[in-house]
Amino acid sequence: MVAYPRYWIGVACREHVLRGLAGGFCQLCHGKAQRLRRMAQGDWIAYYSPRQTMDAASPACQAFTALGRLKDGNVYSFAMSADFIPFRRDVEFLPAREAPIRPLVAQLDFIRDKQRWGYAFRYGHLEVSRQDFATIAQAMGHVLPPPGTP
């Protein structure tokens, strides 16, 4: 049995995260629906941004850049262009400060190899423990409500 809420990290460049913040949505893994369907209403999501933009020459960001809670269970498509129609979920983002990852690496259990910490983010979406998520939220200026709090 899965305990709710669950805690997730999405990986996207800072530029894309800022679009999601402005629009109140999350989009994962180049717009694929499967990862979004794993999440449920009331789950939490934080975004980690390895780079400022998608450009390979883009400067590093290496920070958690957004924090929010999924509003409902709807996964929907959105036509960004004629040939790119990604899937999204609505998120209530909290005002949060960006938090550099390097000071947090030693505290985060989901990062098993502290020397190669970036490897933990390779799939673009991962579930983490409440404890790890609380550490990230605190670094971003928030304290998680007790489990079961709406």
KACORQUI-V347929 format. One line per field, one symbol per residue. ss: DSSP state (@ for helix, = for strand, . for the rest). psi: psi as a letter, one per 20 degrees, with the letter a starting at -180 (. if undefined). A space follows every 10 residues. Layout:
ss->???
psi->???
This chain:
ss->......==== =..@@@@@@@ @@@.==..@@ @.@@@@@... ...======= =........= ========== .....===== =..======= ===.....== ....@@@... ...@@@@@@@ @...====.@ @@@@@@@@@. ..........
psi->ppqqrrpqpq pqqgghghgg ghikrqpqlk jqhghhihqr piqqpqppoh rgriphjqqq glqpiqpapp gajppqqpoh rhjonrqrqp pnqqpqqqoq hgiighiohi ngohhlhhhh jhiipqprrh gghhgggghj jqpqrqqip.
